[in-house]
C-alpha cells in the first residue's frame, strides 16, 4: 500500500466555483455522459456523515477495462477553498 498525493491547478476563464461544481460535485453524473465507454456507473455504497465526508462510492468501469470497479471514500470537501480529498480503497 502506498500514499499518492495529487494536486491539480487549472487556468481557465470559467469561474472557480463553476469548475469545482462540474469537476467535483457533479462529476459522478458528468463522467458517465462524457466517457460512457469507460465509466459504466457510479453508486453510493455507504452514506455516512453529512452527505460529503464519509461517503463510499463505487465506480464501475465499462467492458474491456482492466478493472471491474474501484471504491472511493470521500475524506473531505471544502467548497469555499475548492478542495476535495478522497481515498481509493
Secondary structure, DSSP 4 states (H G I P E B T S, - for coil): ------------SS-HHHHHIIIIISHHHHHHHH-TTTEEEEEEEE--TTSSTT-EEEEEEPTT-S-SEEEEEEEEEETTTTEEEEEE-
